[in-house]
Amino acid sequence: IPGGNTYGNDPISRAGINTLVLSLIWASLAYILIGSNMVM
């Protein structure tokens, strides 16, 4: 099946996944920082 194997090896797809993970991490960090600031 074309596209089934290339998904894991495609640099563009891998970069997209990395960007998504990084954005999720930054979003959670910002959420924690904003929440702690509101508590204080």
C-alpha positions in Angstrom: 0.0 0.0 0.0 1.7 3.3 -1.1 1.6 5.9 1.7 1.3 3.3 4.5 5.0 2.9 4.8 6.1 6.3 3.7 4.1 8.0 6.5 6.7 7.1 9.1 9.7 7.8 6.9 8.4 11.0 5.4 10.3 14.0 6.8 7.4 16.3 6.2 5.0 14.1 8.1 7.5 13.6 10.9 8.1 17.4 11.1 4.3 17.9 11.3 4.0 15.4 14.1 6.9 17.0 16.0 5.4 20.5 15.6 2.0 19.2 16.8 3.7 17.6 19.9 5.7 20.8 20.6 2.6 23.0 20.3 0.7 20.7 22.7 3.6 20.9 25.2 3.8 24.7 25.0 0.0 25.0 25.3 0.0 22.9 28.5 3.0 24.9 29.9 1.2 28.2 29.2 -2.0 26.8 30.8 -0.1 25.8 33.9 1.6 29.2 34.1 -1.6 31.2 33.6 -3.4 29.0 36.2 -0.7 29.4 38.8 -0.7 33.2 38.2 -4.4 33.4 38.7 -4.2 31.4 41.9 -1.6 33.8 43.3 
